[in-house]
Amino acid sequence: MKKNSYDAFFKALASRTRLRIIESLRESPKNVTLLAKSTGCEQSLVSHNLMALKAWGLVHPRRHGREIVYSLDKGNLDPILHAIDRYLKGRGARLSGCGILNGGETCRHLTEAKN
């Protein structure tokens, strides 16, 4: 059961669109129109991905007049994002150059470690 939960949680965060939405919402709460502009995605794609993030409790909708404004679940998601930020601070450049993560079969740092 726990493994399936981890799989689903990381799958929710593995989408580039959802990550763009999360990054945008880290700046400030936004409605779907503003999220579409800030992420460069179609509104329908943003709405679809917001449903997934909402289902996981990672974003919270709030009615503001006639529109719905979304914000991050700061209590639960902020500590996770800060931990990721700390992790990437020391490893970001290495990970961004990783052949495996960029669709290759191997990675230079793994090959060098074997030699």
ABEGO torsion letter per residue (X at the ends): XAAAAAAAAAAAAABAAAAAAAAAAAABBBBAAAAAAAAGBBAAAAAAAAAAAAAAGABBBBBBEABBBBBBBAAAAAAAAAAAAAAAAAAAAAAAABAAAAGBABBAAAAAAAX
